[in-house]
Amino acid sequence: MKRLLTCSVAMAAILSFNSCATNPVTGKRDINFVSEEQEVAMGLQADPEIVAQYGLVENPTLQRFIQEKGQQMAAISHRSNLKYEFKIVDSPVLNAFAVPGGYVYFTRGIMAHFNSEAQFAGVLGHEIGHITARHSAQQQSKSTLTQVLLMGGMIASPRLAQFGNELSQGAGLLFLKFGRDDERQSDELGVEYSTKIGYDASHMADFFQTLQRQTQQSGQEEIPTFLSSHPNPGDRYNTVHQLADQWKQKTNSATLKEGRNSYLRMLEGLIYGEDPKQGFVENSIFYHPELKFQFPIPTGWQHQNSPQQVQMAPQDGKALMFLRLAQGTSLEAAAQKMLTDNQLQAVESKQVTVNGLPALAVISQQAPQQQQQQQAQQQQAAPIQALSYFIQYGGNIYNLTGVTSTTDFNTYFQTFSTVAQNFRQLTDQEKLNRKPEVVRIKTVKTGAPLSQVLRTYNVPDKRLEEMAILNGMQLTDRVEANTLIKVIEK
């Protein structure tokens, strides 16, 4: 269950009159209330939570590759003194992100879309650049100065996103959105670092086109996303190419490599898209083959799945729904635990059955003290009200909760109820035995346009553009014999 985590971030920093520090990259003095020791502490706190949130990809070859290249690049970076960690997390979303203190994460989704070691290295350098230039620390310092709560990327409104202690402040850092100047600086550092370890950084620019095409094809922006708050893709493409040419002149360009075939071969067998065993959505129904349950996703709502919860919300962000495992040995204990953790008070509670399963339905509101705190922070925003179902099934207690403002509760009540009351056992054998799609590397036998080549591998017409993006090509591009390409198979 791959969740779209939503929580606010408010890092406390001690204000002092001597709060300037030399930026390791620029050499200039920056206002910064976060010390290097605090950055390291943030990373140490965030890392286990990020791993728990996503899980790690079980691919020793790729995990070894990112560690080797990451450590090689860290050694020539502006902050080689940090202890860096590089990991590939189990998410289909195209994303890479860094946490202060030296922690860098790539999703298997973005790994599948790289088409060379050089593309990978450019993005790796970009993420290391966020750490070396202390962008997260600067963001936190600006937050302290303006006393503004930074809100994470989310599918629900920031106010509803605060429902539940889903992440500590440390892990919440991964949702910080950097400004365009920070992104441009990280692009520059990505070119510099990748060139210094022997890669042709012009391929980094090419990958931006893949990201832009994938985002356009999906019809919506993934969250968190590598493109968020980034410069215009066209300008970025040209700028990175110019920077790459400048660095080529500083080095022996004849030795700079692309590493296309070597990279593609490492992708063989990598899971592509949603991993069915962790849950998947089809025709607005969420199925979980391993835990053997299903429930509907409200029409038009966005959703995200993580190992810890499934989260759903309408596009206007006025409501939020999630399913997660509840804590407690009984329905009543599980309900009380959830209410206590979230500072809620039960308004109504009753024993019910959900498709033959014992359950407890609870309507709750924010406790008065919590309401006052929220109103002070959110300028008299309406307090939160929730409908929760606690359902006993398969040795677990599942918590399906819908939350919105008290003013909108009646509007969303039926939607919340319908989702919870349609939770049921999954018995469809086709869904229970669903296999994941994986990346397969093929050697083109006869030169032809990419569209024709893909059809020889039985790629359906409706997925031709998707496969073109995956390969970083246009369907009209001619592919010569003996070229390696990626296709998706079960």
NUVEX-214986 format. One record per atom (N, C-alpha, C): x, y, z. Coordinates in steps of 0.02 Angstrom, whole numbers, plus 50000, padded with zeros to 5 digits. Atoms other than C-alpha are relative to their C-alpha. Example, Ala and Ser with C-alpha at 12.3 -4.5 7.8 and 13.67 -1.06 7.14 Angstrom:
<nodes>
500454994150000/506154977550390/500455006050000/499584994149997/506844994750357/499615005550037/
</nodes>
This chain:
<nodes>
500434994150000/500005000050000/500455006250000/499534994650009/500925015249934/499685006650015/500384994349980/500335030350025/500285006649975/499824993050011/500335048449978/499965003350068/499994997549932/500905055450144/499865007350002/500164992949995/500215071950199/500075002350072/499934997449933/500825081150349/500355006749997/499674993549998/501415098450398/500694999250031/499325000249974/503235101950437/500145006650035/499814993949965/503745114450569/500614998550042/499385001749966/505575112350618/500195005750046/499814994849952/506035121750776/500755001249996/499294998250001/507695130950766/500115005650051/499864995049949/508505141350901/500275006349967/499784993750030/508635159450846/500575002950042/499454996749966/510235168250886/500245005849957/499754994350039/511145183950832/500564997849954/499465002450042/512535173650756/499764993949961/500335005450035/511525163350632/500224999449927/499735000450068/512565165250474/500514994449996/499515005450011/513555150750404/500235000349928/499735000050068/514655148750251/499714994349961/500285005350042/513795139350112/500574996149967/499455004050026/514925124750060/500095000649924/499964999750073/514515127149875/500205006949976/499874993250025/514505146049852/500565003650036/499504996549960/515705150949989/499745006450032/500304994049972/514505164850038/499684998650068/500315000649934/513745168150208/499244999949991/500725000650004/511935162250221/499705000450069/500375000449937/510655164950357/499774992850010/500155007149992/510485147550428/499974998450074/500095001749930/509785141950595/500074992550013/499945007349994/510085123450562/500744998149993/499305002050002/511805116750605/500094993549962/499865006350034/512645102350516/499814994150044/500195005349954/512375091750671/499244998949999/500725000650004/510515095550661/499784996849934/500155003150065/510485090950476/500104992450004/499865007149994/511285074150515/499464996650043/500525002849956/510025071350655/499344999349963/500615000550041/508595075050535/500024993949956/499945005750045/509235062150413/499964993450037/500025006149960/509495049050548/499294998450022/500695001049979/507705051650606/499554998249941/500445001050058/506945052050432/500114993349966/499855005850041/507825037250353/499594993850016/500415006049986/506975022850446/499265000949985/500714998750014/505285031150423/499864999849925/500085000250073/505545033350236/500034992849976/499955007150019/506085015150219/499374996350019/500625003249979/504565009750319/499425002149956/500544997450041/503445020750212/499984996649932/499985002650068/504025014150044/500224992749995/499675006450008/505034998450073/500575000749951/499444999950045/506654994749981/499914995049943/500035004550057/506774986949808/500474994150011/499595006149991/507394968949820/500374998549935/499595000850060/508684970549682/500725001750018/499314998749977/510484968549744/500435003549948/499594996850052/511214973749576/499905007549998/500144992850003/510334990549570/500175003550065/499834996949936/510554993849756/500765001050006/499264999449999/512424990549740/500225005649952/499834994950049/512495001649585/499905007150028/500124993249975/511695016849669/500465001750058/499534998749945/512805014849822/500695001649973/499334999050028/514395013549719/500075006849966/499984993650035/514005028449607/499895005850049/500144994749951/513315038449753/500615001650042/499404998849959/514865036049860/500565003149959/499504997150044/515985039949712/499875007549989/500184993050011/515045056149681/500065004050065/499964996549936/514935060749865/500725001950016/499304998949985/516825059549877/500285006249966/499754994150037/517065073549749/499535006050010/500484994749989/515615084149813/500285005350048/499794994649955/515715100149916/499944998350073/500075002049929/515265090650075/500164992650006/499795007049999/516245074650065/500084997350071/499935002249930/516355074150255/499384996450026/500615003249976/514545068350272/500014992549986/500095007150011/514095050050287/499374999049958/500565000450046/512995047150134/499704993049998/500365006250012/511685033750107/499585000849937/500364999850063/510905029549938/499574993749995/500465005849999/509365018449921/499485000749945/500555000250047/508075013249792/499394997550037/500615001849963/506335013149868/499474997349953/500485003950039/504875002649811/499375004149985/500564996050022/503745015349727/500015000649925/500024999350073/503145016249546/500035007249976/499994992950018/503105035349550/500705002049975/499364997550024/504475044049450/500255005550046/499784995149951/505415052849588/500694998350027/499385000649962/507075055849672/499995005650050/500024994749949/507285065549833/500574998950049/499455000149952/508585069749963/499765002650067/500144997849932/508495072050151/500655002750029/499394997249971/509735082950249/500434994850035/499545004549966/511255074450317/500324994749956/499675004650045/511695064150164/499594994049977/500435005650019/510195053050125/499655001549934/500284999150067/509665050849943/499604993949981/500465005550016/508215040349879/499775000649927/500295000450068/507715035049702/499454994750002/500535005050005/506095025949664/500174995149943/499905004750056/506065010449554/499665002849938/500334996950057/504895020649444/500475004349960/499534995850036/506245033149401/500584995949973/499465004350024/507575019549386/499804996749934/500235003250061/506505010949253/500015004749941/500054995250055/506405026949151/500685003049979/499344998150024/508265030649144/500204995549942/499775004050056/509075024848982/500754999849993/499275000450000/510895026449028/500265001550070/499674998249937/512095027749173/500085007650005/499904992750000/512385045949121/499375003650022/500624996949977/510545050449143/499924999250075/500045001449928/510535042249313/500485004450039/499484996249965/512155050949363/499835007350005/500184993049998/511495068049317/499485001550054/500514999149949/509965066149428/500294998650070/499675001449936/511025058449566/500395006250023/499634994049983/512145073849560/499545005750021/500504994949982/510615085049566/499774999150072/500245001249932/509995076849726/500555001150052/499444998649955/511705077149807/500105007550006/499934992849999/511755095449759/499535003350050/500464997249949/510225098949868/500314999450069/499695001049934/511205091850015/500615004550007/499384996249993/512875100249979/499875007550004/500164992849998/512065117349950/499555001750059/500394999149939/511055115050111/499325003149986/500644997150018/509405118850025/499464998750052/500515001549949/508335109950155/500105004250062/499854996049941/509215118950297/499795007249989/500204993150015/508935135650210/499245000750000/500734999849999/507095131550185/499745000350071/500215000149931/506925127750369/500145006650034/499824993649970/507805143850416/499525005449978/500494995150025/506645154150305/499334998950035/500635001649966/505185145250387/500015003050070/499954997449932/505805150150559/499945007650000/500004992750003/506075168250509/499295002749989/500674997550017/504325170250438/499454996950042/500475003549957/503495158750565/499424997149960/500495003150044/502595149750425/500084992450003/499975007350002/502155131250433/500074997849928/499915002650067/502815122350280/499554993949992/500455005650012/501505110550209/500294995349948/499725004950046/502005094450121/499564999149939/500385001950059/501475088449950/499444995450019/500575003749975/499745080949964/499435000049950/500595000150041/498105076349883/499415002950038/500534996849961/497055083750024/500255006850023/499804993449978/497065101050099/500494999450058/499525000349945/498465105250222/499674998950068/500335000849936/497205106350364/499814992850013/500195007049991/496555088750335/500624995550004/499405004150000/498315082450306/500304999350069/499735000549932/498715085650488/499654994650041/500375005149964/497485072050536/500444993850009/499585005949987/498545058650619/500735001749999/499284998949998/500385058450663/500344995149952/499765004850049/500925050350502/500765000149992/499274999550005/502705056550499/500265004750053/499684995349956/503875064550620/500265005949958/499754994250037/504635081350574/500574998049954/499435001950042/506185072750506/499784997249934/500225003150063/505315061850377/499605004949958/500394995150037/504195076350330/500435004349955/499564995950041/505705085050256/500014997949927/499965002350069/505605074450100/499485003449957/500524996750039/504065084350048/500145007449989/499844993150012/504915101250049/500075001349926/499924998150070/504765109749882/500505005749995/499484995050006/506315119349834/499805005249948/500134994750048/506255135949742/500384998949936/499695000750066/506775138149562/500755001350002/499284998649995/508465145649610/500374993950028/499695006049972/508845130349717/500044994549947/500015005350051/508345118849574/500525001449946/499504998350050/509435128149450/500704998650027/499345001349971/510905127149569/500134992550004/499915007349997/510615108449593/500124997149930/499865002250069/510555106249403/500745001249984/499304998450012/512245114949393/500464995150035/499595004749962/512945103749528/499944992949972/500095006550031/512205088449444/500454999249939/499555000150058/513155092849285/500734999450023/499315000149976/514755096249382/500194993250029/499825006349966/514715080649491/500004994149952/500025005850046/514205068549353/500585000349951/499424999450045/515545075449237/500644997950035/499395001549963/516865073849371/500104992550012/499915007249992/516515055249391/499964996449932/499895003050065/516625052549203/499414999349954/500595000850042/514885054449129/499855006349958/500214994650045/514245065048984/499355002950026/500584997049966/513045076849074/499465002449952/500524998050047/512115081448914/499414995250002/500535005049995/511115065448940/499525001550058/500434997849945/510445072749103/499445004449972/500504995650031/509565086048997/499484995949962/500465004250038/508815072648886/499474996850045/500475003349955/508015064349037/499445004750021/500534995349982/507055080249078/499424999649951/500535000750049/506095077648917/499584993850014/500365006149981/505635060048973/499525001650058/500424998249943/504975067149138/499415004249978/500544995750023/503965080449050/499484996149960/500465004050040/503205068248926/499594995350044/500365004649956/502755055949064/499475003750040/500474996149961/501915069549167/499405002049956/500544998150046/500915075449016/499554994149983/500405005950017/500365057848973/499564997850058/500385002249942/499795054149151/499405004650012/500564995449992/498665069549145/499985003650066/499974996649936/499135074849320/500704999350027/499334999949971/500665078549423/500044995150058/499905004749944/501285064449534/500265003950060/499774996749940/501615069449715/500294994750047/499544994750016/502965070449774/500304999049931/499765000650068/503725074149603/500655003649989/499354997250015/505445077649535/499945006649963/500094993950039/504725091349424/499715005750040/500364994949962/503825100849562/500445006050014/499664993649988/504345119149573/500665000649961/499394999750039/505695116049443/499935005249945/500034995250055/506165128349305/499644997149939/500325002250062/505285127649136/500414994549967/499625005650027/505765110749058/500415001849937/499634998150060/506255118748892/500625004050016/499424996049980/507375131748972/500514995750036/499565004349961/508075118649088/500414995549954/499665004450048/508495107148942/500575003849967/499484996150035/509455120948851/500565001950047/499494997949952/510345127049007/500474994350019/499585005749980/510945109749058/500454997949942/499575001650057/511575106348882/500585004949996/499464995050001/512565122648889/500514998750055/499555001649945/513275118249059/500424993949985/499635006250017/513745100848998/500555001449950/499494998350050/514665108248849/500595003750033/499474996449965/515625119948965/500444995350040/499605004849962/516155105549076/500394995349955/499625004250047/516665095248925/500655003549980/499414996350019/517875109048880/500535000050056/499545000249944/518615108149055/500334993250009/499745006849992/518905089449042/500154997149931/499895003650062/519395076848911/499354996749979/500675002450018/517715074348827/500014993149970/499965006750031/518345058748740/499914994550052/500065005149948/518315049648907/499324999950033/500664999849969/516555054748957/499554994849968/500395005750026/515345040248940/499265000950011/500735000149993/513495037048920/499784993950040/500175006049963/513385019048982/499294997649988/500705001850015/511765014848892/499884992550009/500145007349997/511864995948868/500124997150069/499855002649933/512664992749037/499445001650049/500554998249956/511255002049123/499384996049984/500615003550019/509844994049025/500014992750023/499975007049979/510464976549064/499864999250074/500145000549928/510334980349251/499255000350015/500724999349989/508474983849229/499614993649987/500355006250017/508034966349170/499654997150061/500405003049946/506614959649278/499765004850053/500234995149951/506304975949374/499245000849996/500734999150000/504464977449426/499845007049975/500214993750032/503594990949325/499285001650022/500674998149978/502095000649389/499844997250068/500225002749936/501064994749536/500194992750008/499875007049984/501604978549619/499354997150028/500665002549978/499964968749631/499994997150070/500025003149934/500464959549789/499945005250056/500064994649951/500514976349879/499345003749994/500644996750010/498804981249816/500005003849934/500064996350063/498164988749653/499285002149990/500664997350015/496694998549585/499824998249928/500255001650067/495664992749437/499255001549999/500714998150006/494005000249382/499735002850066/500184996549938/493945010849541/499894995350059/500015004649943/494124995649655/500724998750021/499345001749974/495634993249768/500004992750021/499935007149983/496194975049780/500674998950035/499375002049966/497474967849901/500044992450001/499975007450005/497904949949849/500294996550061/499695003449943/499014945949998/499555000050061/500444999649942/497804952050131/499284998149983/500645002750025/496314946450024/499395004350020/500594995849991/495174961450038/499945004849941/500124995050051/494414974449922/499525005250026/500484994749984/493484990949935/500015005049942/500034995350057/492935004649812/500375006550014/499724993249998/493835020949774/499455004749975/500534995550024/492595035449761/500145002749930/499934997750069/492305040949582/500325006949997/499664993650010/493485054849529/500515001650053/499514998749947/494555053649686/500694997549980/499325002450008/496435052349679/500164995250057/499815004949948/497285038549777/500754998949998/499305002249997/499005033149834/500064994550051/499945006249963/499565016749906/500704999450029/499345001149970/500995013350028/499974993850043/500015005949957/501524998850138/499605001050064/500344998749937/500645007450284/499285002249993/500694997950007/499045014350212/499825001449927/500274997550063/497945018150062/499665006650016/500294993549987/497455036350051/499645002449938/500424997850055/496095044249944/499755007050016/500274993349990/495475062049917/499735002749934/500254996650060/494435072249794/500505005349979/499514995250026/495385084449684/499975006750034/500044993649966/494745099449780/500294999850070/499665000649936/495565092849938/499565001350061/500444998449944/494035095450047/499864994150046/500105005949959/494015077750114/500604995449992/499455004850000/495215063650151/499744993450027/500175006649976/494985044950170/500624995649999/499445004749999/496215031550220/499794993450028/500055006649969/496325013150259/500684998250026/499385002349970/497645006750377/499844994750052/500095004749946/497904993050504/499925003850066/500114996849936/497224998050674/500404996350054/499645002949944/498134994950838/499524998650057/500455001949945/497224985550975/499784992849993/500205007149999/496624968251025/499254999149990/500725000350010/494784972651006/499785006049959/500254994350038/493704984150901/499985006350043/500064994349955/493394995451051/500705002950016/499334997649983/495244996251097/500325003549940/499724996950060/495725000050917/499705007049989/500334993650008/494455014050908/500265005150050/499764995449949/495015021751072/500725002249986/499314998350017/496835021051017/500035005349945/500014995250055/496455030350855/499755006850023/500274993749975/495405043450944/500515003750044/499514996949956/496725046551076/500595002749961/499414997850038/498165047550952/499865006349960/500174994450044/497225060350847/499625005550036/500334994949959/496475070450991/499285001249977/500694999850021/494705066250940/499544997650056/500505002349952/493125063751043/499434996649962/500555003550031/491795050950997/499355003750012/500664996949996/490095058550959/499474994550000/500465005650006/489225042250914/500394993749983/499655006350012/489755023950912/499494994350002/500465005749999/488855007850867/500324993949968/499785006450028/489204989450833/499614998749935/500325001550064/488854984750651/500344993949969/499655005250039/489284971150525/500105002849930/499834997850068/490114974550358/500114993849957/499975006050042/489764960650232/500184993850041/499915005849957/489694948050374/500575000650049/499424999249956/491224954950464/499825004550059/500154995849941/491104961850643/500365006749993/499714993350009/491394980650644/499715004850051/500224994649956/491234996450747/500035006549960/500044993650035/490665012950669/500025005750051/499914994649952/491205029050756/500005006749964/499964993150023/490825047250720/500365004050054/499604996349950/492075058850804/500145007149976/499814993150013/492585077050814/500645001650038/499424997749963/494125086350869/499825001850071/500104998049931/494305088551055/500025007750003/500034992749996/493935106551110/500685003549999/499344996949998/495755110451149/500334999849931/499715000750067/496295103850979/499665004849951/500354995350044/494945114250894/500285007150009/499744993249988/495595130050977/500695000949970/499334999550030/497375126350923/499965000549925/500064999850072/496835123050745/499735006649976/500294993750020/495765138650737/500515005650004/499484994949994/497225149050797/500504999649942/499525001050053/498365141550665/499695001049931/500324999950065/497105140850523/499505005749991/500424994150006/496245157650551/499264998250000/500705001749988/494595151150619/499714994949950/500265005250044/494465136350500/499544995450040/500485004449966/493035124350539/500374993950027/499685006049972/493535109750653/499854993949958/500035006250039/493725092150586/499494995250030/500455005349979/492415078350594/500164993849958/499805006250033/492705060150549/499494994450009/500385006349995/491775043950514/500514994349993/499525005549999/492805028550557/499644993350006/500225006949992/492445010150531/500604995850020/499495004849979/493474997150624/499724993149985/500265006250027/493274980450537/500474994250016/499605005749981/493884963650601/499994994849944/499975004750056/494504952050463/500704997149994/499365003450013/495864939150436/500525000950054/499514999149946/496664941550606/500235007150010/499824993049994/496814960350582/499375004250014/500534995049995/495774975650625/500185005649952/499884994850050/495634987750479/499615006350019/500304993649986/495275006150505/499895003849934/500194995950058/494345014950363/499705006450027/500224993749973/494165033250407/499935005249945/500104994250043/493435047950311/499995006250043/499954994049959/493825065350375/499895006249956/500124993650034/493245082750324/499835005150054/500214995049951/492695098950406/499304998550023/500685001149974/491145098950513/499475003049953/500484996950047/490315110450385/499884995749938/500075004250060/490615097750245/499844992750017/500075007049980/490335081950347/499384996749970/500615003050028/488535079050290/500064998949925/499905000750073/489075081450109/500384993649984/499575005850014/490385067650120/499814993750039/500175005749957/489535056250247/499824993849959/500215005750039/488725045050117/500584996849961/499415002750034/490345043350019/500434996050047/499615003649949/491295038550176/499664993350017/500375006049981/489925025950222/500034994749945/500015004750056/489855018150049/500664996349993/499355003250005/491715014850044/500094994950055/499905004549943/491765007250219/499544993949996/500485005550000/490194996650197/500094995249941/499845004550055/490874989250036/500684996750006/499405003949984/492464982750117/499784992750004/500205007050000/492404964050086/500594995449985/499495005050015/493394948050065/500114999649925/499845000850070/494294946249899/500034992649983/500025007250018/493884929549817/500144998949926/499885000650072/494174933149631/500714997249988/499355003350008/495574921049583/500465003849952/499594996250047/496154931949438/500355005750036/499704994549961/496444946449558/500494997350052/499565002949949/497204935249691/500664997749971/499405002850032/498464928049567/500325004849950/499744995050047/498864944249474/500765000550005/499284999550003/500684944949419/500215007149982/499784993250017/501684961149408/500285000349929/499644998950062/502304968549247/500735001450016/499294999049988/504194968749232/500335002649937/499614997550057/505494977049121/500384994249969/499605004950038/506214965848986/500425003649949/499534996950047/507724970648882/500064995649938/499995003650064/507634965548699/500535002949954/499524997950052/508924966248560/499645000249933/500354999150063/508184973348401/500354996149944/499715004350052/508434961148258/500075003549932/499994996550065/508014972248109/499845007350011/500114992849993/508124991148096/499325002149974/500674997750020/506434999948088/499805005750047/500264995049953/505445014448166/499814996750066/500145002949934/505175011948352/499304997150004/500685002649997/503305009748330/499964993049970/500015006550032/503594995148213/500384994850042/499615004549957/504924987548326/499594997850060/500405001749941/503764988348477/499454995149983/500545004650020/502374979648381/500264993049990/499735006850008/503534965048344/500054996450068/499985002949933/503594962448533/499305000150032/500705000549980/501684962548543/499785005550048/500234994249961/501534979748622/499365002549969/500634997550029/499714985148600/500045007449982/499974993150024/499395001448508/499885005150055/500164995249947/498665009748664/500595001250047/499424999249956/500345007548752/500635001949962/499414998350039/501505012548611/500345006450025/499704993849976/501755030348672/500314999150069/499725001449934/502025024148850/500684996749994/499365003550009/503405012548789/500525004549966/499544995250030/504165026448683/500315004450054/499764995949944/504295037348839/500484996050043/499575004349959/505025022848937/500694999249969/499365000750035/506385021348805/500335006649983/499714993550014/506685040048792/500045001549926/500004999250073/506245039748607/499325002549976/500634998750034/504905045548485/499814993949959/500235005850038/503845032548397/500265000049929/499754999650069/504515038848230/500764999149996/499275000950002/506345036848281/500184993249971/499775006350028/507275023748182/500474996550050/499605004049954/508015009948291/500414995149958/499575004350040/509505001048215/500044993050029/499915006949979/509804982448223/500534999650055/499565001349943/510664976048382/499955005450056/500124995049947/510014990948484/499594996750056/500405002549944/509384986748658/499425004750013/500594995949982/507624992748701/499654996650059/500395002549944/506434990748847/499284998749977/500725001450008/504724982348838/499754997650068/500315002149937/503514977648976/499634993549989/500345006550004/502944959749002/499814997750069/500195003049935/502124949349139/500444994050011/
</nodes>
